[in-house]
Amino acid sequence: MSYLLRVVLPDKPGILGAVATALGGAGADILGVDVVERVDGQAVDDLAIELPSGRPPDVLITAAESVPGVQVESVRPYSGRLDTHRELELVDTIASDPEAGLAVLAEEVPRLFRAGWAIVAVREEGRSYRLADSSAAPETRAGDLPWLPLDKAMIVDPEVHWVPEPWSALDTELAAAPFGSSQPPKALVVGRPGGPAFRPSELARLTHLAGIVAAVLGV
């Protein structure tokens, strides 16, 4: 079975190699590695890993954290690819077919950000509704998102920012970025059931992607 392992480790030569060796000793096969963030002497990496059938994912945590200074932030089933640098391909696809642009954006953003779902939402006259959503987006009734409009991308905390209950089910981590500058205000919302939390570098990527696509679509 495939898993996505997010690790926080010292940003020093050889550490990632030591983690790879430890994981290999536990029977894991590393399919891909992506550097999510580097800050304050630490790196945050996502590792796509194949584990033999019957082996529990706990062995990944034990193996990775056997390397001094390494912490596992999350481990979850994952069947996709580490396509973190495909934003330009997505923008090109949207530019070639603007009429389908919002639908394509919502469907592809979860893959780029290793999330579960995405929604393009708009707030108008005291109510909020979706303009586009991914196939796995939770079903909700029209309500309101009082935190719109947004000045910048942010972590959406259901204890602070009201959201429909299905959005926060399954311990879903939420992030939102402004989508265009026109009225009524719109946002690109991404949900990551079970975590991990969105990092500042991921919020920056989401901001840039939303801004570029909004410009391409003339929003």
N, C-alpha and C positions, 0 to 999 in steps of 0.2 A: 504494500500500500504506500501511496505517496503522501508526504507531509511537507508543510512549510514551517521551518524552524527559524525563529527570529532570535538572534543572540546579540548581547552587548559584550564587547571584549576590548581589552587594551589595544590601542592603535599602534601596534609595534610589529616589526618584521617577525615572521615565524609563528605568530599566535594563531592565525587562521589555519595555517598548515597543521599545527598541533591539534586544533579542533577537528580538522578533517581526518587526521590519523586516529584520534579517539573515536570518532563516529564510525570509521571503517572497522575498527576493532570490535565495535558493537554490531557489525553486520550491515551497516547502512551504506548505501550507495548515493553519493552526492551528484545530483543531476544538474545543478546550476547554483551560482552564487551572485547575489546583488548587494552592493554597498548602498544601504538606505541613507546613512548619515555618518558624518565624521565631525565630532565636536569635543572640545576639552579633553583631548587625549584618548577619546574612546571612539570606537566604530560600532555602528549598528548594521548588522548584515542579515539578509534573508537567505536561507539555504533551502533549496528544493531537494528533498531526500526521498529515496525509495528504500523501504524497509521490508524485509522478507515477511511473508504471510505468517501470522501467528505471533509475531514479536510485538509487544506493547510499545506505544510511543514513549512511555516513561524511560526506556533505555536510551533514547536520544538525549533527554535532559541529563540523565546520570553521566553519560559519556561526555557531553559537551562541557558540563560543569566540573568535570574532573581536571580540566585545564585551569590552572590558577588564574583568577581574575575574570573568568568568563561567567556570564549569567544568561540563562535562557529566559527571554521575555514571554514567549508564547510558542506553542506547537499545535498545529491544527491540520486536519486532512486537507489535501490540496491536489488538484489534478491538472492545473494549468501550467503555463510556461512563465518564466521570469521575463516578461516583455515590458520592462520598465522604460525603455528608450524608444517606444513606438509611437510617441505622441505626434511626431511629424507625419508618419504614415496615416494616422487617424485624421489629422487636419487635412491632408491631401485627399483622403476619401470623402470627407465632408464637403470640401470645396468643389469636388467633381459632381456632387449631387446635393445641392443645398436644401432642396425640398425634404429630403430624408435626413437632414443634418442632425436635428434634435434627437430623433430616434436612434441614429447611429451613435451619437455621443453617449446617450444613456446606456446603451447596450455594451459599449466597449470600455467605458471608464472602469467598471469593476475589474476587468481583466488587467488593465494597466496598473491599478492600485491594489491588486490582490484583495478585493473587497467582495461583498456578497451581492450588492445592488446599488443602483444609482437612480436619482429622480431629478428632473428639472422642474422646479416649482416656481409659482408666481403668486404674488399677493395683490389682491385687487378689491377695493371697497370692503375691507374688513373680512375677507375670506381668502383662503389659499387653496390652490389646486395644482395638479401636475400638468405640465405641458408634454412631458415625455417620461418614460420610465423603462428600466431594464426588465427582462422577463422574470427575474427573481424578486422584483420589488414588492414589498408587502402591500396588501390591499387596504385602503383606508377610505373613509368618507371625507368629503370636503370639510375643512375646518378653518383654522387660521394659524399662521406662523408669525406671531407678533414681533419676532426678532428680525424680520425683514423690514426694510432693506439692510444689506450688509455693506460695511465700509471695506472689509477685508475678509479673507478666509478665517475660519475659526473652528474650534472644537465645539460641537453642540452637546451640551450637558443636559440631559432630560430633567435633572433636578433643578436646573436653573432656567433652561429654555424649553418652553412647552413644545412638545411634538406629539403626534398621534401615537397611542400606546404600541401598536405593532412595530413602529420604527425602533423602539428601544428594547423590544423583546429579545431574548436569547443573549443578553448582555452585549448588545450591539454598540460598537463605537461609531460615533457619527461625526462627520466633518462637512462643512458647507463653504462654498465660495460664491462671491457675487458673479452673476452671469449677465454681462452687459450693463450699460449705464442708462438705458431708456426706462421710461415708466410704462406700466407698473413694474415694481422691483421683482427681479428673478434671482434664483440661486440654484447652483448645482449641488445637490446633497448626495453624499456617499455613505453607505452603511457597511460596517464590517462586523458581522455577527461573531461573537466570541473574542473579539479583539484581534491583534493588539491595538493599542491606542495609535492614533495618527501622530506622526512626528512632524516637527516644524518644517523639515525639508519636504515632506509629503504635502503639507499645506501649501508650500510655495509652488510645487509642481501643479497642484490642483488649481491654484490661482492663475498661473500662466496659461494652462490649458483652457480653462474656462474663458479667460480674456481673449485668447487667440480665436477660439471657435466663435465666440460672440461677435468679434470683429468680422470674421469671415461671413457670418450669417447676417450681418448688419443689424444686430440686436442693440 
